[in-house]
C-alpha cells in the first residue's frame, strides 16, 4: 500500500465504513489464483506515521505479499492462508481482528465480498 497525501477525518465526526465506495479495480493477473477478483481502497486518515483505510476484495482467490498492518473485518466471508511463514489459516468474518507483518506471503480465498478497516504504518 502506498500512502496517499495527508488526509484527515475531522475530529469529532463519524464515518460509516460499511458504506464507503470507490471504483473497483481488477487485481493484476499475477496475483489472481481463481476467479476475477477486484479490490478497492479508501484512505480515511493518513499522516506521515500511519494510515487508516477501508479495503475491499470481491469473490475470488488471490495471493499477496503483505505490509505491516492491523485490520478488523467489517463484512464478508474469507479464509486467509499463510504461505510464508507457514502459519494456521484464519477464518475471516465480521469482528475478526488480524495483525500482518511486512513480507508475509498470503492467499486470500474470498467467498463473500470482504471489507476491512485497517491501520498501517
N, C-alpha and C positions, 0 to 999 in steps of 0.2 A: 504494500500500500504506500502510495506517495502522499505526503502531506500537502493539503490544499493551503492556499494563503490563509492567514489567520481569520477565523470566523468564530463568533461568539454568540451563544444563546443569551438573550438579555436576562440578567439576574431577576429572579422572582417571577419568571414566566414558565409556562408548561408547553411541551410539545408532545403530540400524540405519535410516538414512534411506530405504532402499528399502522398508521395511516399515511406515512410519508411516501412520496412517489418520485421517481425519476425514470429516465429511459432505461429499459433493459438492454444489456449488451451481450451478444453471444460470447461464450468463452473461446479463447484461442484453441484451435484444433489440437495442439499438443497436450492440452490439459484435459480434454474430453475422453472419457473411457467408454461411456454409453449414453445414448440419447442426444438431445440438443439443448443442454442446459445454458441458461443465461444468468447473468448477475446484474445487480445494481448496487450502488453505494451512495449514501447521502452523508456528507460530513456535517455534523451538528455543532461541534465545539472544538476548534483547533487552535492550539498555541504552539510555541517552539518546543514545549516539554511533552505534549501529548495530544492525541486526537480521540474524540468521541464521535462515533458514527453508527449508522444503521446499514447493514449489509444483507442482501437477499440472494438466494440461489434457487432457481427453479428446478423442477424434477429432472433427474439425470444423475450420472456418476462422473466425478471429475477428480483429478489429482492436483495437489498444490504443495508448494514449499512455503511454510508459514513464517510470519514475523511475530515478535513478542506481542501478545495481546491477552486480554481477559474479555470474555463475552458471556452474555446471558441470552438464551433463546427466547424469543417473543412468540413465535408461531412456527408450525411445521412439524415434520417428522423425518428424521435422518439418522444415519449411522456415520460416525467419524472414526475411521481406522487410522492407526499409526503404523506407517511402514518403517520409518527410521526416526527415532528409536522405536523398536518393536515394543508396543505397549498394548494393554487391552483396549478394545474398541469401546466407544462411548455412544450410548443411545441418546440422541438429541430430541428433546420435546420442550414445550414451553416451561420455563422456570429453571432449566438446567444451566449451570454456570461452569465454564471451562476456562483453563489457562493454557495458552500455547507458547512455545518458545521459538525464537528465531532459528530457522534451519530445519525444523521438523518437517518430515515428508509425510503427507496425509492423503487419504482417499475419502471423499465425501459422497455418500450414497443418499441422495435426497428423494424421498418417496412422496412428500407433500412440501410445497414451496417453503423453504426455511428462511426465517427472518431473525436476525440477531442484532443486539446493540453491543458495540464493542468499545473498549478503551485500549489504545495502543500508544507506546512512547513515540 
